[in-house]
Amino acid sequence: MKRNPFYNRQRITDAASFIGRKSEIETLYSAVVTRQCRSLVGERKMGKSSLLTHISNPNTMREYGLDPDRQLLLYFDLEGMASATVEDFWLEILEAIYDRMPEGELAESVHKLVSSGDVRFMAVRRLLRRIRDAGFDLVLCLDEFESLARNSRFEPDFYGELRSLAGELGLVYITASKRSLYELTYEHTDTLSSPFFNIFSELPLGSLDDDEANALLTTLSASDGGPAFCAEEIAFARELAGGHPFFLQIAGFHLIETPGRGTARANEGYAQIRKRYLAEAEDHYRYLWSQLSSTQQLALIHLEDAPEPVLRILRIKSLVEERNNKPVPFCQTFAEFLQKQRTEQGTFQSTAAPTGGSDLIGRTLGNYRIVSPIGQGGMAEVFKGYQPTLDRYVAVKVLSPRFAADPEFFERFQREAAAVARLHHPNIVQVFDFGNAESLTYMVMEYIPGPTLKERIRTVRGLGQQMSHREVVVVTQQIASALDHAHANGLVHRDVKPANILLRATDFEQATLTPSTSTQLVQNGYAVLTDFGVVKMLEGLKFTATGMTMGTPDYMSPEQARGEDVTSSSDIYALAVVVYEMLVGQLPFYADTPLAVLLKHMNDMPPKPHTVLPELPIGVDLVLGRALAKTPAERYATASDFSNALEVVLS
C-alpha cells in the first residue's frame, strides 16, 4: 500500500516532498555564493527545519547551479546542544565535514583530529583553513539555534571565534530560530559582548503564498500516482488551512484518506474531512493561542479594532493576513476557533470596540478584584484592582504564568517583593501585598492614575516643545531621592527608565499654577519610581518571551550591558540617560538594533546636549558627561549629588 503523500508532520527530509519556498531558497543560495550569513526566523511548524534540510540536499543544490562537491552545506539540529560543551559542538561539525569530504589526505586529517579529541579552537581553525585552501566552501546550517543560545557553556569568546572564522575563512552560517538572533542575544546576556550576531541578515519565514499553497496541494496529491486534487478540493483545503504549510499537510492527508479524490465531494464527505482535520488541528490551535499574551488574544478576537502594533506582531506570527485590505485570521477554521474563544471568555461585543483587559477582568486574586487593564510589558500585565476591605483602588501586577514553572522563582519573588515592600518613600510606589493564586504570581501596589514620564515626554515632543527646566529638575531630584533611599537599604533598581516613572499630574505646568498644588507636587511626590526589584527577581531564569531583557537597552549602563555586577552607579547612569532625554528631546544613542545600542553605550561618547540643543546651558554638558561616564567610579557618588549639580546649572 502506498504511503499517503501528506504524511509529514515533522522535518521534511525527502526533497520530492518539499514544495515551494523558491524565493527563500534563491535568497539563501545567493548568501552562500556571496558568503553572507543569514538568519531564518519563523514560528513553530512553519517549515524552518525542512527548508534548511532542503537547501543542504545535493540534488537541490545542483538544481540551482551550486556544486555540492565543492560547496559543503551541512545541516545540524542543535536541539540536543542545550547542555553540550564547545568541544561537543566542534566534534559534530568535524564529523559532518568528514562524511562529505572525498577520500584523501585532507579527509584523513579531519578524521585524525576527531579521533584525537583535540578540538581546541586553534586546531579547528588550522584544519578549516586547509579545507578552504583546498577549494571547499563551508556552510553551516544551524537549526534550533535557541538551544545553543541558552547554553551558558558557550561564552562570548566562542561567538567571537565563530565570527573570526566568517571573516578570515569565509565560513557561512545560516541559522534557524523562532526568535531573531538580536532578541536571543539580548535575552542571553552571556553573549552580549560578542558582535557575532551583527554579521547576519534576517530572512523571515511565514505562510506560503497562494500559488505555492495551491502547488503544494496539487503536486503532492498526484505524487503517489493517483489523481491530483480538483479545484474544489483545493479550495476546501485552503479554507481549512489557509497557506500554513503544516496545516496544509493535515488537510491534504485527510482529503487523501477519504474516498473520492480528484472529484467534487458530497457535502457529507467534506463534513467528515473537516471533522477529522479539526480533531488534529485544534490541539495546535490551542497551543498557538496559549503562547499569546492576553493583549494579543484580545486583538485576535477583535481584529477590526486591534491596534496596529499588535496586528504587526500577529502578522509576524502568521496568525493574521490581509484580505481586501482587512486583517483576517489565516484560515476559516482558525477564525471559527477564535469565535469559540470569544464566546467562552464572555468577551463577545457585537458593536463596541474592546477597551482592553483579558480573561482576568472581573476575577478575584486574593483580596483584590481585577477591574480593568492598565498596561502590559514583556514579563507582566498591570491591572487596576479594587480592595473591598479598605475601599481603595490598587494596581495589581500579574507576572507571566511561565514563571510558575521555575521552582526557584517564587522564593526569589517573595524575598525581593518583601524587600521592596519595606521601602517607604514618597517617590517610590508603595508595595502593599504580594502572593500567588490560581497559578498566578502577583504584586499589589499603590494605584497612581497619572501618566508615565514616557507618555509625558512623548506628549511634549508631539507639541514641538521641550519639558521646562523646572519640571526636569523636580523629576530628577525626586527620582534621585528615591534611588538614594533604595541604595541605602541595599536595593538597586536595575531598570530606571521613563516607562517606570509615574507622574501624579498630567500637566506639570498647569498643575503648579495653584500654589497649594505646586507645593504638594514638589514636596510630596510628583514623580514616583516603580518596578523596584523586578529585574532582580528575574535573574537566573531562562526566558522565552519575545522582547524580554534584563534591563532596557536605551538606558542600560556599560557595565550592565557587559554582564558585570550592577551597583547604585548603574542606576545613576540610567537616570542620566532619562535626564538627557527630558532636556534634549531625544536619547543619547540610536542604532538599528538593540545590540548596536548596547555597543554604543559601552564604547561611544554621547553627543553633547549643548550641541544638539544650543539653548541649553553649557554646564549641562559637564554634569551629564560625568553622570554618563563609562567607568562607574567616575560618576557622581550618589543620585542626589547628580540632581543637585543639575539644579545648579539649570537655575
N, C-alpha and C positions, 0 to 999 in steps of 0.2 A: 504493500500500500504506500502510495506516495505521501511524503510529508506535506502538511499544509504550508504553503509558501509564506504565510504571515505568522510564522512560529516565533519570531524574535520578540523577546521581552527584555533582553539584556544587550550587551555589546554585540554588534553585528560583525562577524569575522569572515563571512563569505562575501567576497566582492560582488558576486552576481546578485546578492540580495540587497545591496546598498544602492538606493535610488535617490537622485537629486543632489543638492548642495554643490552644484557646478561652480557657482560664483565663489563659494568659500574654498573649494579645492584649488581653483586657479589663484586665489589670493595667497593661500598657504604655500603653494608651489613657487609662486613668484618670490615669496620671502626666502624660500630655500635657495633659489638661484641667486638672489641678490644678497644672501647671507644676512637677513634681517630676522630678529626674534619676534615671535607673535604670541599673544596670549588669547586663547579661545575661552570665552566666558558665556555660560548659558545655564539655564535652570536644570534641575534634575529631570532625567528622562528625555532630554532634548536632543540627544544623539552626539554629544561631545566625544565620548569614548569610541563610538562607531566611526566618526569622521577621522580621528587620529589613526585608528586601525586601518581605515581605507586608504589614506594617503601614504601609509607605510607599506602597502601592498605593492610588490614589484610590478605586477601587471598594470595596476593603476598608474604607477609612475611612468611606465613605457607609453601608456595611452596618452599621457600629457607631455611626452617628449623628454622625460628625465631618464637617466641611466642608473638603474638600481645596482649595477655592478661597481659604479664609481661613487654615486651619491647614496650613502648609507642612512636611511631613515629608520630609526629604531624606536619601537613603541615600548613604553614602560608604564605599568599600572602601579602607582605609588601608594595605593590604598594600604598596603602592608608595611609602609615605611613610617608609620606613626611612632614606632618605638625603635626603629633601626638606628644604626650608627653610620657615621660618614663612610667608614670602611665598607659597610654593607652596601651602601649606595654605589661606590666605585666598583665593587665586585660585580654587581648586577650589570653595570654599564660595560665593563670589560668582557664579561661572559657573552653578552649580546653582540659585541663587536667581533669576538672570536667566531661566533656562529655564522657571521656574514662575510668574514674575510676569506679570500681564496687561499688555498694551501700555499705554504711557502715560509720563508724566514720571518716575515712580519707577523703572520698568524702564529707562528711558534713563539715569538717574543711575547705576544699577548697572552698565550696560554701559560708561558713560564711565569709571567708576572702574577697572573691569577693564582697559579699553584703555589707561588712563594708566599702569598698573603701580604706582601709588602706593597700595600696600595696607598701609601702616603702620597700627598698631592704632587710633590715634585717628581716622583717616579711615574705617576699617571701622566703628568704634563709632558715629560720627555717622550713617553710612548705615543701620546696623541700627536705630538709634533712629527714624529716619524711617519705616522699614518697620513697626516696632511701632506708631508713631503713626498709620499708615495703616490699622491694624486687622488686621494679619497676625500670627499666632503662628508662630514659627520653631522647628522641632525638628530637631536634627542627629543622625542615626542613624549612629554611628561604628563601623564594623565593623573587626575585626582591630586592636583598639586597642593590642595589644602592639607593633606596628610603630612607632607614634607614641612609646610609652614608651621604646623602645630608641634613639630618635634623640636624640643628645646636643645637636643644634642647638635642640631645644625645651627651653629652660631654665625654671627655676621661674617667672620673670616671665610666660612665655607661659601657664602654667596658672593663674596668678593673674589674668591678663586674661580667660581663659575663665570663671573663677568670677565676676568682676565683671559679665560680660555676663548670667549667670544671675540674679544678684542685682538688677542695675539694670534690665535689659530683659526679664526673664522668659524668656530663652532656655533651652530644654530640651535636655539631652544624653541620648541613650540609647546606651550603648557595648556592644560585644560582645567578649568575650575568653575565652580558655581559663582564665586565672587571674584571681583577683579583683583589683580595682583597688588594694586595700590591699597585696596581695603585690607587684604591679608597682611601686607607689610605693616600697615598702620595699626592693625589689631595686635599683631605679634611683635612686641617691642624688641625682641631679641634680634630682629633683622633690620631695625630702623636705621642703623648706622651704615648699612650697605646700599650703594647706588645700583645694585644689580637690577632692580625692577624698573629702573629708568630706561633700560635698553629695549623694552618691549613696546609694541603697538598692539592695541586691543582689537579683537575681532569678535563682536557679539554674535551669538547663535540663537536664533528664535525659531518660530514655526516656519514650516515650508510655505512658499507662495502657492497660489492657486495652481499654476501649471505643474509645479513639482509634486504637489499633493495628488493631483489627478494622475500624473505619470506613475507615481508610486503604486497607486491602486490598480491602474491598467496593466503595468508591466509585471508586477508580482502575481496578479490574478491569473495571468496567462503563462507564468513561468513553469508550471507543472504539466503543461501540455493540454490543459483544459481551456474552455472559452474564457476570454477576458470579461471583466465586468462590463455590463452595458451602461449607458449614460445614466439611466435611472438609478442603478445600483451605486454608481459613483456619487451621484448627488445625495443619496441616502447616507452613504458612509461619511461624506463631508458634513452632513447635518449632525451626525453622531459625534464626529471627532474634529471637525474643523481642519486646520492644517498642522495639527500637532503630530509629529512623527510617531510617537509612542501610541497615542490613542488611535491613529490610523491603522497601526498594526493590529490592535484589538478589534476594530470594526471590520477590517478585511478578513481576519481569522474567522469570525462568526458568519460573515457572508459566505465564505468558502464552505464552512461546516454545514450550512443549511442548504438542502437541495434546491436546485433551480438556478444555479449560477449562469450568468450570461443573458438572462431574460428578465423582464419585469416580473416582480413577485406579487402575489396576492397580499392584501393588507394584513392578513393573519401571519403570513411569513415574515413580513417586516416587523410586526409586533413581537414575534418570537425572537428575532435577531436583536432588536432593541433591548429586550428584557435580558438576554444573555450578555450583551455588551455592558449594560448598566451594572449587572452583577459583578463584573470585573472592574469596570472603570470607576465606580462610585467610591471604592476604597481609596483610590488615588486622588479623586476629587476632595475627599475628606482630608487627606494628607496635605494637599495644596492649600486648603482652607486653614488648616491648623498652623501652617507656617506663616500666616499673615498676622500683622498687628490688628488690633480692633479697629483702628482708623482705616486701614486698608480694607478690612472686611466690610466696614460700613460703606466705604466708597464703592465697592463691588456691587452691593445690593441697591445702590442709588447712583448708578453711573451717570444718569442725566444731570446730576447736581454735584458730582465729585470734583474737587479742586484739581487743577492741572498738575501740581507737583505729585500728588498721589496717583493720578492717572498715568503719569510718566513712569512711575515705579511699576505699576500694573502692566504697562506695555512691555517694559523690560523683562518682566516675569512671563511674558507671553500669555497672560490671562485675559487680556483685553486687546482688541484690534479695532481699526477704523473701518466702518462700513457706511457709505453715504455721508461721510463727514461726521459720523457719530460714533462714540465709543460703545462697543458691544462685547459681551463675553465671546471667547474664542470659538465656541460651538454652541449649538442649541441645547444639547444635553447638560452642558455646564451651566447654561442660563437657567435651565429648569432646576438644577441643583441649588443654584443661588436663590431661586424663588422659595425653595423649601427652607433655606436658612433664614430668609427674610421673614417667613411666616412663623417658623419655630421660635425665633428670638423675639417675636412680637414687635418687630420694627417696621412693619409694613405701613407706608404712608401713601395714600392714594394721590395726594396733590402736593402737599407741602414738602419743601426740601428738608433734608436732615439737618439738624443743628449740632450734631456731634454726639459723642458718647460711645458706649459699647454695651455688651451684654451685662456689664456690672451695674448699669444705671438702675436704680430702684432697689438694689440688693443691699444687704447689711453686712459689713465686715466688722466683727467685734461689736463695739458700741456705736458704730458710725454708719449712717445711711448714705449711700452714694447718690448724689443729686444730679450732677452734670459734669462733663469733661472740661478740663482747663487746658491741658496740653499734653504733648507726647514727645519723648526723646527716644534714644536708641535702646535704653535699658529700662524705662519705666513709663507709666502713664500717670498723670496727675488729675485728680478729680476734686470738685467741690463736694464736701460732705457736710452732714448735719449731725451734731451730737445732742440728742434729746435731753440727756440728763443735765446738761449745763446750758441748754438752749442757745447753742452757738454754732456758727459755721466754721468748718475746718478745711484744710487742704489734705487730701489723702493721696500719698504717692504709692502706687501699686507697682512693685517690681515685676519684671517679666517672669512668667512661670518657669522658664528654662532654668532659673537659678535654684529652684526647689530640688533639682536633680543633683546638685552638688552637695555632698554631705558636710562640707566644711563651711558652706556659705552662711547658713542660718546662725551658726555660732559667731562667725565674724560679724554678721549683720547686727546681732544683739549687742556685741561688745562695742562696735563703733556707734550704733544708734544711742546706746546708753551714755557714751562719752559726749556725743553731740547734745543730748538732752540736758546735760549738766551745764551747758553754756547758757548763761543768762546775760544778754546784752541787747540794747535797743536796736542795733543794726545787724543782728543775726536772727533769722527766722526761728522762733521757738518750736522745738520738738516736744509735743505733748505725750505721744504714745507710740508704740510700735508692737507688731505682733505677726501672727501667722494664722490664717483662717482659710478653709476651703482650698488648701494647697497654694494660697497666695500670700506673699510676704508684703507687708505694708508698713508705712510710716505716717503718722498723723502730725500735722504741723499747723502753725498759725496761718489763718487764711488772710491774704493780703490781696484785695481786688484790683489794685493798680496795675499798670503795665510793667514790663521788664525794661531794663535800661536798653536792651537791644531794640525793642519796639520804639522807645523814646528817640534813640539815635536815628532810626530809620524815618521816623516822622519828621524830625527836624531837617534831615538831609533832603527829604522829599519836598520840603518847602524852600529848598535852596538856601538854608540858613545853617548856622553853627550854634551849638549849645553855648549859652553865656558862660563867661569865666566864673561867675559866682556859682552857677549850678555845678560846673565841673569841680570846683573846689569843695563844695558841700558834699557831693557824691564821693570824691576821693578821700576826704577827711573821715567820713562816716564808715566807708568800707575799710579804710586803713585802721580805724579804731577797732572794727570788728575782727580784722585779721590779727592785730596785736593781742587782743583778748584771747583769741583761739590759740595763737602761738604760745602765749604764757601758760596755757593749760595743756600744752603738749600736742595740739592738733594742727595739722597742715591741711589746707583746703584742697590743693592739687588741681582745681579746675575753675579758677577765677575767670569769669567772662561776663559780658553784658547780659546773656540769657540767664545767668544765675544771680542777677541783682534785680530785686523787685523795688518798685517805686510806690510810695504811698499817695502820690498825686499824678494825675495825667499830664498836667501842665505846670511846671515849677514856677514859671514867671507869673502866671495868673494866680496860682495858689498863694504866693508870697506877697501879693499886693495887700492882703489883710495882715496887719501887724501880729495879731494873735496866732493866725495860721502860720505865718512866716516863722515865728519863734518856735512853734511846735514842730514844724518840719525840720528846722535846722538843729534844734536841740534834742528832739525826741525820735528822730529817725525818718528821714526822707528816703534814704537808700538802705535796703536790707539785703544781706547776703544769705543765700540759700544753698542747699545741696552740699553742706558740710559732710565730709566722711564718706560720700557715695563712692568716689573713686577708690578710696582705701578699702571699702567693703568688697570691691570687685577684684582686688589684686589677687593673682594666683589662679583665677578662673580661666577656663578655656571657652572663648566666645565663638558663637556662630552667627550672631545677629549682624545684619547689614548696618555698616556705619558706626559700629560701636568701637570707641577708642578709650585708652586710659589717659584722659585729658583731651583738650581740644587744640588742634594744631596751630590755629591762628594766634593763640595766646600762650603757647607752651614754651617754657624756658629751655635754653640749650641743654642743660643737664638732664631735664626730664625727657627731652627728645632722644638723648643718647642712652636712656635707660638707667641713668645713675640715680643715686639717692636724692630724694626730693626733700627740701628743707623750707623753712619760712622764707628764705631768699627767693625761692621759686615762685611763691605767691606774690612777692613784691614785684618780680619781673612781669608776671601776668597782669597785675594791677597797672603797671606802667604801660602795657600794651592797650589796656582799656582806656587809660587817660589819653594816650596818643590818638586813639580812635575818636574820643569825645572832642578833643581840641581840633584835630586836623580834618576830621570827617572821613577818614579812611584808615585802613590798617597799615602798619609799617611794612608788611611783607605780603606780596601777592605772587602766586605761581599757578601753573595749570593743574598741579596735583597736590594732594596733602603732603606727600613725601617731599616734594620740592619746597613746600613752605617750611617744613621742619629743617631741611638742609639750610635754608636761608637764616632761620633763627640760630642755627649752630655756627654759621660761617660768615654771614654778611652783616654789615652795619646798616641800620635803617636810615632812610632819608631824614635829614634834619627837619624838624617841624617848621622852623622859620623859613626854610627854602620852599616848602610846599605851600605854606600859608604865611606870606610875608608880614601880615598884620600882627602875628604873634610876637610877644617879647622874645628877644634873642636868648634871654635867660632860660626859657623853656627848653632850648636845645641842650643846655648843660645839665639841667635837672633830669630830663628824660634820658639823656645819654648815660648818666650814672645809673639810673634805675634799670636801664636795659643793657647793662654791661654783660658781656659773655661770661665772665667769671663771677660766681656768687659773692666772693669776698670783696669785690669792687663795688657792689651795690650798697644802698643805704642799709644801716643796721636794723632798722625797724620800718614798718609800713608808715607809721606816723612821722618819722624823720623825713620820709619821701613826701608825704602830703604837706607837711609844714614848709618844706623847701619850695614846693609848687605854689603854695599860697603866697609866699613872699614875691616870687617872680610875676605872679598874675595880679597882685594887688596894686 
